[in-house]
C-alpha cells in the first residue's frame, strides 16, 4: 500500500472550500481535523484518491488541482522545503526532489531528463488512472511550478506542461496559471523547462547550507527506506504462503512467533496493515516472476495466491496500470 503526505490532503480540502465538509473529508483519510499539520504524517494513497473523488461528487473540480498547487508553500515541507530553497539553482532544487521525494510519498518518483529544447521534470506514478489519481497528478505538477516560483528571482513559466490523461472540459485555468501550453493526452506527466531557466541562481541559494541540509535528508531517507525487520520477515512468510491462497494474518503472526494483536500493532507502528502488506508482497512477487520467461501467466497467478488468471490480471492492472502480458512484453523490449 502506498502513502502520501497528509499535507496534500489538507491542501486539497482547504482548496475545495465550504462546499465540502472538511472534517468528514479529513477523517476519511485518517486525519484528525483539529490536529496540527505535519508533513511527516502519511495517509494511504488509495484513501487520498477516494477523498478527491468524493470532493468531485460535490463540486466542479476542473480547476481544483491548480488551486491546490498554487497554495503550496516551501516552508510547509520541512527539511526538504529548506533544501529546495538553499539549492544554488532551480535545476539543483529539482534534483533534491528527484532524490528525496520518498520523504513525501511512496507512490511517486521524479526524474530530470534532457529533452529537445530543454529538460523535462517527469512525474512517475504507477496504477489505475482513476479520477482521484488524475486530479492528484495535475495538482502535483502545479505544486512543482508553485514551489519553483518561490525561489526564482524573476517571473517563471515552463515551456510546456504535459499530462497523460485526457483534458477536462476546460483548460483555460491550467494554461493561465502555468503560463504556457498544457498538452493533455501526452506520453508523460512532465514539465518542460528551458535549460536557461533551470540554471538560473535561486534567491536564497547557499552551497554551505545546502550541503548541511542534504546530509540531514540522507539520514532521514536511510531511516524510511530501511525496511523494518518485522516487515521483511512478514513479506517473506506471506510470499511462501501465497501459493496456498490468500494468507490469514493469524497464521503469519503465529509463524513469526507473535500474537495477531501484537503483529497488528507492530505493523501499525510502521504505518502498515496486513492487507496492504499482502497486496504489496503480491505485487512485488508478480513483477519478479514476470521477469522470468519460464513461468506462464497462469503459474504466476497461482504463485501469487489467485484462484483464476482473470482475477490476477485485474489486480495487476489495478497495481501498475497495464496487464501482466503487456508488462512482460514491455520488459522484453527494454
C-alpha positions in Angstrom: 0.0 0.0 0.0 1.4 3.4 -1.0 1.3 6.6 1.1 1.4 10.3 0.6 2.0 13.1 3.0 -1.1 14.4 4.8 -0.1 17.9 3.7 -1.5 17.2 0.3 -4.9 16.0 1.7 -5.1 19.1 3.9 -4.4 21.4 1.0 -7.0 19.7 -1.2 -9.7 20.1 1.4 -8.8 23.7 2.0 -8.9 24.5 -1.7 -12.3 22.8 -2.0 -13.7 25.4 0.4 -17.0 25.5 2.3 -18.8 23.3 -0.3 -17.4 20.2 1.4 -17.4 19.0 5.0 -13.7 19.4 5.8 -13.8 17.3 9.0 -15.5 14.5 7.1 -13.0 14.5 4.3 -10.0 14.6 6.5 -11.4 11.9 8.8 -11.8 9.7 5.7 -8.0 9.6 5.2 -7.3 9.2 8.9 -6.5 12.9 9.8 -7.9 14.4 13.0 -9.2 17.8 11.8 -8.0 19.7 14.8 -4.5 18.2 14.8 -1.5 20.4 13.8 -0.4 19.9 10.2 2.6 17.6 9.9 4.1 16.9 6.5 5.7 13.7 8.1 2.3 12.2 8.8 1.3 9.8 5.9 -2.1 8.8 4.6 -2.9 5.8 2.3 -2.8 6.9 -1.3 -5.9 5.0 -2.2 -7.9 6.7 0.5 -6.5 10.0 -0.7 -7.7 9.3 -4.2 -11.1 8.3 -2.7 -11.3 11.6 -1.0 -10.6 13.5 -4.2 -13.4 11.6 -5.9 -15.8 12.3 -3.0 -15.0 16.0 -3.4 -15.6 15.6 -7.2 -19.1 14.3 -6.4 -19.9 17.6 -4.6 -18.1 20.3 -6.6 -16.7 21.1 -10.0 -13.1 20.0 -9.6 -11.8 21.2 -13.0 -9.7 24.0 -11.6 -9.1 22.4 -8.1 -5.6 21.0 -8.9 -4.4 24.4 -10.0 -5.8 26.0 -6.8 -4.1 23.2 -4.7 -0.8 23.7 -6.4 -0.9 27.5 -6.0 -1.5 27.1 -2.3 1.7 25.0 -1.7 4.4 26.7 0.4 8.0 25.5 0.7 8.1 26.3 4.4 5.5 23.6 5.0 7.7 20.8 3.5 10.1 20.7 6.4 13.8 20.0 5.8 13.1 19.1 2.1 11.5 22.5 1.6 14.5 24.2 3.1 16.9 22.2 0.9 14.9 23.2 -2.2 15.3 26.8 -1.2 19.0 26.5 -0.3 20.0 24.8 -3.6 22.0 27.2 -5.7 19.9 26.8 -8.9 16.4 25.7 -9.8 17.9 22.6 -11.5 19.6 21.7 -8.3 16.4 22.3 -6.4 14.5 19.8 -8.6 17.4 17.4 -8.2 16.6 17.5 -4.5 13.1 16.5 -5.2 14.2 13.7 -7.6 16.4 12.3 -4.8 14.4 12.9 -1.7 10.7 12.8 -2.8 10.4 9.5 -0.9 10.1 11.7 2.2 6.8 13.0 0.8 5.3 10.0 -0.9 5.9 6.3 -1.6 3.8 6.3 -4.8 5.5 8.9 -6.9 9.0 9.1 -8.3 10.6 12.1 -10.2 13.1 12.3 -12.9 15.1 15.1 -14.6 15.6 14.1 -18.2 17.3 16.1 -21.1 14.9 16.7 -23.9 14.8 18.6 -27.2 14.8 22.3 -26.3 15.3 21.9 -22.6 14.9 19.5 -19.7 11.8 17.5 -18.5 10.9 17.2 -14.9 8.9 14.0 -15.0 6.3 12.6 -12.6 6.2 8.8 -12.5 3.2 7.2 -10.8 2.0 3.6 -11.4 -1.5 2.4 -11.0 -5.0 2.7 -12.5 -5.6 6.2 -13.9 -8.8 6.7 -11.8 -10.2 10.2 -11.4 -8.5 10.7 -8.0 -5.1 9.9 -9.4 -5.6 12.2 -12.4 -6.5 15.1 -10.1 -3.6 14.3 -7.9 -1.2 14.3 -10.9 -2.4 17.6 -12.1 -2.1 19.1 -8.5 1.5 17.7 -8.2 2.6 19.3 -11.5 1.0 22.6 -10.4 2.8 22.3 -7.0 6.1 21.7 -8.7 5.8 25.0 -10.5 4.5 26.8 -7.5 7.5 26.0 -5.3 9.8 26.8 -8.2 8.3 30.3 -8.4 9.1 30.8 -4.7 12.9 30.5 -5.3 13.2 32.1 -8.7 14.4 35.7 -8.9 12.3 36.5 -12.0 8.8 35.5 -13.1 8.8 31.9 -14.1 6.9 29.9 -16.7 7.7 26.5 -18.1 7.9 26.0 -21.9 5.2 23.3 -21.8 3.3 21.1 -19.4 2.5 17.5 -20.4 -0.3 15.4 -18.9 -1.0 11.8 -19.8 -4.8 11.7 -19.3 -7.4 13.4 -21.5 -8.2 17.0 -21.0 -11.0 18.2 -18.7 -13.9 20.2 -20.1 -11.9 23.4 -19.6 -8.2 24.0 -19.7 -8.1 27.8 -19.6 -7.3 28.0 -15.9 -4.5 25.5 -16.2 -2.8 27.4 -19.1 -3.3 30.8 -17.4 -1.7 29.6 -14.2 1.2 27.6 -15.7 1.7 30.5 -18.2 2.4 28.0 -21.1 0.6 25.5 -23.2 -0.7 22.4 -21.4 -0.8 19.3 -23.6 -3.2 16.6 -22.4 -3.1 13.1 -23.8 0.7 13.1 -23.8 3.0 10.2 -23.3 4.3 11.7 -20.0 3.3 13.6 -16.9 6.0 16.3 -17.0 7.1 19.9 -17.1 9.4 21.1 -19.8 11.8 23.8 -18.8 14.4 25.8 -20.8 17.9 24.9 -19.6 18.4 28.6 -19.0 15.6 28.6 -16.5 17.0 25.7 -14.6 20.5 27.1 -14.5 19.3 30.5 -13.0 20.5 31.1 -9.5 17.9 30.8 -6.7 17.1 33.8 -4.5 18.3 32.1 -1.3 20.8 29.6 -2.7 23.6 28.8 -0.3 26.0 26.0 -1.0 27.1 25.5 2.6 23.5 25.4 4.0 22.5 23.1 1.1 25.2 20.6 1.9 24.2 20.6 5.6 20.6 20.0 4.7 21.2 17.2 2.2 23.3 15.4 4.9 20.2 15.6 7.2 17.9 14.4 4.4 20.2 11.5 3.6 19.9 10.4 7.2 16.1 10.7 7.0 15.9 8.8 3.8 18.0 6.0 5.1 15.6 5.6 8.0 12.5 5.3 5.9 13.9 3.2 3.1 15.4 0.6 5.5 12.6 -1.9 5.8 11.8 -2.9 9.5 12.8 -6.5 10.3 9.2 -7.5 11.2 8.1 -6.2 7.7 10.9 -8.1 5.9 10.0 -11.3 7.8 6.3 -10.9 7.2 6.7 -10.4 3.5 8.8 -13.5 3.2 6.3 -15.5 5.1 3.4 -14.1 3.0 5.2 -14.9 -0.2 5.8 -18.5 1.0 2.1 -18.9 1.8 0.6 -17.3 -1.3 0.6 -20.5 -3.4 -2.0 -21.9 -1.0 -4.3 -18.9 -1.4 -4.6 -15.6 0.4 -2.8 -15.9 3.8 -4.5 -15.2 7.1 -3.0 -12.7 9.5 -3.2 -15.0 12.5 -1.3 -17.7 10.6 1.5 -15.4 9.5 1.7 -13.9 13.0 2.0 -17.4 14.5 4.8 -18.2 12.2 6.7 -15.1 13.4 6.1 -16.0 17.0 3.6 -13.2 17.6 0.0 -13.0 18.5 -2.3 -11.5 15.9 -2.8 -8.4 18.1 1.0 -7.9 18.6 1.6 -8.4 14.9 -1.1 -5.8 14.0 0.4 -3.3 16.5 3.9 -3.8 15.1 2.7 -3.2 11.6 0.7 -0.1 12.7 3.9 1.4 14.2 5.4 1.4 10.7 2.2 2.8 9.0 1.2 -0.5 7.6 -1.6 -3.1 7.9 -1.7 -6.8 7.0 -4.0 -6.3 3.9 -1.7 -3.6 2.5 1.4 -5.7 3.2 -0.1 -8.7 1.5 -1.1 -6.6 -1.5 2.4 -5.2 -1.7 4.0 -8.6 -1.5 1.8 -10.0 -4.2 2.7 -7.1 -6.5 6.4 -7.4 -5.8 6.3 -11.2 -6.3 4.3 -10.9 -9.5 6.7 -8.3 -11.0 9.7 -10.5 -10.2 8.1 -13.6 -11.7 7.1 -11.8 -14.9 10.8 -11.2 -15.5 11.3 -14.9 -15.7 10.0 -16.2 -19.0 9.9 -19.8 -17.7 6.7 -19.0 -15.8 3.4 -18.9 -17.6 0.8 -16.2 -16.6 -1.4 -19.0 -15.1 1.5 -20.2 -13.0 2.2 -16.7 -11.7 -1.4 -16.2 -10.9 -1.3 -19.4 -8.8 2.0 -18.5 -7.1 0.7 -15.1 -6.1 -2.4 -16.5 -4.5 -5.1 -16.1 -7.1 -7.6 -18.8 -7.9 -8.1 -17.6 -11.5 -5.8 -15.9 -14.0 -8.5 -13.4 -14.8 -8.5 -12.2 -11.1 -4.7 -11.9 -11.3 -5.0 -9.8 -14.5 -7.5 -7.4 -12.9 -5.4 -7.0 -9.8 -2.2 -6.5 -11.7 -3.8 -3.9 -13.9 -5.0 -2.1 -10.8 -1.5 -2.1 -9.4 0.6 -0.9 -12.3 -2.0 0.3 -14.9 -1.3 -2.5 -17.5 -1.9 -6.2 -17.9 0.7 -8.8 -17.0 1.1 -9.8 -20.6 1.8 -6.2 -21.7 4.1 -5.7 -18.7 6.2 -8.7 -19.7 6.2 -7.6 -23.4 7.5 -4.1 -22.3 10.3 -5.8 -20.3 11.4 -7.8 -23.3 11.7 -4.6 -25.3 14.0 -2.8 -22.8 
